Amino acid sequence: MPAKTNQALAIIRLKKQEYVNYISYYLQSKIIKNMINGSKSIDAQPNLSLAKISNIKVKLPINDDLRNVKLLKLIDNKITTQKKIIESKKSLSYIKSKRIIS
């Protein structure tokens, strides 16, 4: 995976945009989290070097994997929407309770 970085940031550019969500989920997986935790040092925040990022091997998904990723993305979007609705309702309830008390 080609990446550009400074000490705290890496930009990964994909040749095919259809893999964006797949790569996003992969980079959030236990495999990568273990890699990050395994490279912890005395620093406050663990960093992965450009060399380590460049050496990450990602097996490209088959069609079934891409369908599953699309489904996961839809579910994630619905969860995000529901969280926003819940927060809006909490805010409204708080505002209503303040008006009643005032």
Summary of the structure (lengths in Angstrom):
residues: 102
radius of gyration: 19.9
end to end distance: 58.5
largest distance: 60.9
contacts: 198
relative contact order: 0.11
helix: 63%
strand: 6%
